[in-house]
Amino acid sequence: MSKHLTKRADDYSKWYNELVVKADLAENSAVRGCMVIKPYGYAIWEKMQAELDRMFKETGHENAYFPLICS
């Protein structure tokens, strides 16, 4: 797969987006600039969120949520 991706050192943002799409974790939506997170991508996000939540609470920090609106 890596032979068909932009090199990370050349353009990190492009590499990351290509990787997410090729791994079938998300796809572009009909709304410009937005992506639809697919089930496996969302499962990864949930695991990351749970681990970060645990780490924050261990240190006495509180979570905050700032939803983004695509435009």
C-alpha positions, 0 to 999 in steps of 0.5 A: 500500500505504501508504494501508492501513497504520498511520502509522509515527509513530503506532505503529511496532511496529504499522506494522512488523508490518503492513508485513512481513505485507503484503509477504508476508515473514512470517505469524503462526504457530499459536504466539501471538507467533511468526511464520513467516519466508517465503522472501523474508523469510529471503533478506533476513535472510541478506543482512543477516546476511552484511553485519553479519558482514563489518562485525563481522569488519572491526572485530575483533568476534565474533558471538554468537547468542541464540535466542529461544523463543516463548511 
